[in-house]
C-alpha cells in the first residue's frame, strides 16, 4: 500500500514539475514577444526599415505561451469554470458531476493532444515549414499544442483519481 502511495505521489510530482517547466517556457515566449515587438518598433520607426519576420514570430510565440502555460493553469484550477450549481447539489450528486466533468475534460484534452501529436510527427517527418517570409518548421509550432493538451489531460486524470480517493476515504 505504501509503495502505491509513494508511486502515485511521485507521478503527481513529476507531472507538476513538467507543468511548471512548461509555464517557465511559456513565460520565455512572452518575453520573446516583447523582444520581437521592440525590435520591430525600433527598426520601423527609428531606422525606417521594418522587419519581415516580427509579426509571424510573435504569432508563433503567442501559440507557445498559451499552450505551454495551459497545464499549470489546469493544475491550479485557473481555467474557466461554470460554478452555478457548486454547493447547491447534494454531496453525492456534486461528486458525480465533478467526476463526469473531469472525465469529459480529460478525454477531450487527451484526444486533441493525440491529434496534435500526430500532426506534429507528420510535420516533422515530412519537413513541412510555415508559409511565410521567415519559414519555420511547423513541428516547432505544433509541439507546444500537443504538450499543453496531453499534460493537461494527465493532470485532469490525476484530479479525477484524487476525487475517487476522497470518495473512498469518506466511505471508510
N, C-alpha and C positions, 0 to 999 in steps of 0.2 A: 504494500500500500504506500509506504513512504517513497519507494522508487518512482511509482507513477506520479505522485505528487511533485517530487523533485523534477522529473522529466517534464511534466506539464508546465511548471513554472519556468523551466529552462527554455521551453519553446516560446512561452509568453515573453520572457525577457529578450530572447533573440528577435522576435517579431517587433517588439517595442524599439529595440535598438535599430533595426532596419528602418522603422518608421521615422525615428529621429534623424538617422543618416539621410534619408530622403528629404526630410524637411530642411536640413542644412544645405543640401544640393539645390533645393528649391529657392532658398534664400540667396545662394550664389547666382541663380538665374535672374532673380530680381535685381541684384547688383549689376549683372551683365546688361540688363535692360537700361539701367541708369547710365552705365558707361557708353553703351551704343547710342542712346539718345544724346548724350553730352557731346560725343564725337560728331554726330550728325549736325547738331546745332552749331558747334564751332566751325565745322567745315562749310556749312551752308551760309552762315551769316557773317563770319569773320573772314574766311578765305574765298567766299563765293564759289565754292566747289563742292556741291552736295555729294554725299556718298550714294552708291548704288545698292549697298547691301544692308544698311541700317534697318530699314523698315522690315525686310524679310527676317533678319536675325532677331529683332525684337519680338516678332510673332513666334519664332521658334523658342525663344527663351520664355515667353509667356506660357506656351504649352508646357514646357518643362517645369516652370514654377508651380503651375496649377496641379499637375499630376504627380510631381514628386512630393508635394506637400499634402496631397489627399489622404494618405494613410494616417498621418499624425492627426489630422482633423477628425478622421473616423475614430481613432483611438481615444481622443479627448471628448468625443461627442459634440464637436463644434459644427457639425453639419446641420442642415435644415431639418427640423423635426416637427411633426404635427402632434401637439400635446393636448388637444382639446379634451380627449377622454381620459387622459392620465390622471389617476387619483379618484376618478368618478366611477370606475368599474370595480366589481368585486375582485379581490386579490387573485383568485384563480383565473378569471377571465382576462385580467390585465397581464398576468404572466404569459398566458396563451397568446394574446395579441402581440406582446413584445417578442415572444419566440417566433411567431409567424412572420413578423416584420423583419427579424434578423435572418430567418431562413430565406425569405424572398430577396432581401438586400444582398446577402452573401452569395446566393445563387446567381443573381444578376451581375454582381461585380466579378465573380469568377468566370462567368460565361463571356462577358465583354472583355475581360482580361485575357482569356484564352484566344478570342478572336484577334485582339490586338497583338498578342504574342505570335500568332500565326502570320499576321501581316508583317510584323517586324522581321520575322525569319525570312519571309518571302522577299521583302525589300533587301535584306542583307545578302541572301543567296544570289539574287538577280542583279545586285549592284545598282539599284534604282536610286536616282538622285531627284531632288526637287526641281521644278521647272521655274527657275528664277535666274537672275543675272549672276548671283553668287550661289551656285548649286551646292547643296549639302546632301550627303547620303540620307535617304528617308528613314532608314532604320534608326538613326540617331534621334530623330524627332518622334518616332513611334515607340521607342523603348520606354520612355517615361510613362506613356499612356498605359502600356501593359503592366509596368511596375505598380502604378497607382491603383489600378483596378484589382490586380492579383493580391497585393499586400492588404488592401482594404478588405477584400473578401475574406482573407485569412483572419484578419482582426475581428471581423463580424462573426466568423465561426467561433473564435475564442470567446467572444462576448456571449454567444449562444451557449457554449459549454459552461460558462460562468452562471448563466441563468438556470441551466439544468442542475448544476451543483447546488445552487442556493435553494432550489425546489426540493432536492433530495435531502438536504440538511434540515429544511424546515419540516419535512415529513417525519424524520427520525426523532 
